[in-house]
Amino acid sequence: MKPLLWLVLAVAISVNVSTSFAFEGAMQVAVSVGTGVVTIASAVALWMLHTRRS
């Protein structure tokens, strides 16, 4: 589970960074918001998994 979450986090961050180069206008905002939500969700899930094991 954790490797998948790390992969999702890395992909979401890289897509979020590259949206300013690939898209313009409303499409950029939509993709950025979507990947931002995925980034936050995967980071929270990783944090929750970490605190459960400690």
GROMACS elastic network, one bead per residue, 0.5 to 0.9 nm:
[ bonds ]
;  ai    aj funct       b0    kb
    1     4     6  0.53339   500
    1     5     6  0.63206   500
    1     6     6  0.87809   500
    2     5     6  0.50153   500
    2     6     6  0.61470   500
    2     7     6  0.85796   500
    2    45     6  0.88102   500
    2    46     6  0.67738   500
    2    49     6  0.79648   500
    3     6     6  0.50561   500
    3     7     6  0.61713   500
    3     8     6  0.86303   500
    4     7     6  0.50302   500
    4     8     6  0.61483   500
    4     9     6  0.85189   500
    5     8     6  0.50495   500
    5     9     6  0.60338   500
    5    10     6  0.85624   500
    5    42     6  0.57649   500
    5    43     6  0.79226   500
    5    45     6  0.77004   500
    5    46     6  0.68417   500
    6     9     6  0.50220   500
    6    10     6  0.61253   500
    6    11     6  0.85855   500
    6    42     6  0.75939   500
    6    43     6  0.83151   500
    6    46     6  0.78446   500
    7    10     6  0.51576   500
    7    11     6  0.61115   500
    7    12     6  0.84512   500
    8    11     6  0.52089   500
    8    12     6  0.59484   500
    8    13     6  0.84905   500
    8    38     6  0.78197   500
    8    39     6  0.76488   500
    8    42     6  0.70020   500
    9    12     6  0.52001   500
    9    13     6  0.61230   500
    9    14     6  0.86092   500
    9    38     6  0.73747   500
    9    39     6  0.53638   500
    9    40     6  0.83433   500
    9    41     6  0.87179   500
    9    42     6  0.58648   500
    9    43     6  0.68855   500
   10    13     6  0.52529   500
   10    14     6  0.61913   500
   10    15     6  0.86119   500
   10    39     6  0.82386   500
   11    14     6  0.51687   500
   11    15     6  0.60618   500
   11    16     6  0.84150   500
   11    35     6  0.88480   500
   11    39     6  0.87770   500
   12    15     6  0.51741   500
   12    16     6  0.59519   500
   12    17     6  0.85647   500
   12    34     6  0.88458   500
   12    35     6  0.52164   500
   12    36     6  0.72644   500
   12    38     6  0.65438   500
   12    39     6  0.57283   500
   13    16     6  0.50192   500
   13    17     6  0.61655   500
   13    18     6  0.86190   500
   13    35     6  0.71620   500
   13    36     6  0.76816   500
   13    38     6  0.89158   500
   13    39     6  0.65114   500
   14    17     6  0.51652   500
   14    18     6  0.61844   500
   14    19     6  0.87060   500
   15    18     6  0.50816   500
   15    19     6  0.61142   500
   15    31     6  0.83796   500
   15    32     6  0.80245   500
   15    35     6  0.70623   500
   16    19     6  0.54189   500
   16    20     6  0.79268   500
   16    31     6  0.73353   500
   16    32     6  0.53417   500
   16    33     6  0.83628   500
   16    34     6  0.86397   500
   16    35     6  0.57700   500
   16    36     6  0.68781   500
   16    39     6  0.88889   500
   17    20     6  0.66899   500
   17    21     6  0.82191   500
   17    32     6  0.82823   500
   18    21     6  0.54137   500
   18    22     6  0.62875   500
   18    23     6  0.85268   500
   19    22     6  0.50615   500
   19    23     6  0.55415   500
   19    24     6  0.80929   500
   19    27     6  0.88501   500
   19    28     6  0.58051   500
   19    29     6  0.84696   500
   19    31     6  0.70526   500
   19    32     6  0.65626   500
   20    23     6  0.59542   500
   20    24     6  0.70441   500
   20    28     6  0.66042   500
   20    32     6  0.85861   500
   21    24     6  0.80232   500
   22    28     6  0.78837   500
   23    26     6  0.85213   500
   23    27     6  0.61368   500
   23    29     6  0.86833   500
   23    31     6  0.85817   500
   24    27     6  0.60414   500
   24    28     6  0.50980   500
   24    29     6  0.80485   500
   25    28     6  0.54869   500
   25    29     6  0.66257   500
   25    30     6  0.88950   500
   26    29     6  0.50815   500
   26    30     6  0.60922   500
   26    31     6  0.86046   500
   27    30     6  0.51157   500
   27    31     6  0.61341   500
   27    32     6  0.83617   500
   28    31     6  0.53469   500
   28    32     6  0.59149   500
   28    33     6  0.84792   500
   29    32     6  0.50648   500
   29    33     6  0.59914   500
   29    34     6  0.84666   500
   30    33     6  0.52798   500
   30    34     6  0.61353   500
   30    35     6  0.86266   500
   31    34     6  0.50830   500
   31    35     6  0.60703   500
   31    36     6  0.83232   500
   32    35     6  0.52844   500
   32    36     6  0.58991   500
   32    37     6  0.85890   500
   33    37     6  0.62008   500
   33    38     6  0.86786   500
   34    37     6  0.52714   500
   34    38     6  0.63828   500
   34    39     6  0.86540   500
   35    39     6  0.59835   500
   35    40     6  0.85667   500
   36    40     6  0.61707   500
   36    41     6  0.84979   500
   37    40     6  0.52171   500
   37    41     6  0.60405   500
   37    42     6  0.85687   500
   38    41     6  0.50814   500
   38    42     6  0.60618   500
   38    43     6  0.84438   500
   39    42     6  0.53595   500
   39    43     6  0.60820   500
   39    44     6  0.85672   500
   40    43     6  0.51339   500
   40    44     6  0.60897   500
   40    45     6  0.85504   500
   41    44     6  0.51974   500
   41    45     6  0.61360   500
   41    46     6  0.86285   500
   42    46     6  0.60948   500
   42    47     6  0.85189   500
   43    46     6  0.51243   500
   43    47     6  0.61573   500
   43    48     6  0.86108   500
   44    48     6  0.60863   500
   44    49     6  0.85841   500
   45    48     6  0.50656   500
   45    49     6  0.61722   500
   45    50     6  0.85438   500
   46    49     6  0.51184   500
   46    50     6  0.61276   500
   46    51     6  0.87335   500
   47    50     6  0.50131   500
   47    51     6  0.62363   500
   47    52     6  0.86416   500
   48    51     6  0.52571   500
   48    52     6  0.62120   500
   48    53     6  0.88162   500
   49    52     6  0.52557   500
   49    53     6  0.64943   500
   49    54     6  0.89549   500
   50    53     6  0.54683   500
   50    54     6  0.65062   500
   51    54     6  0.52641   500
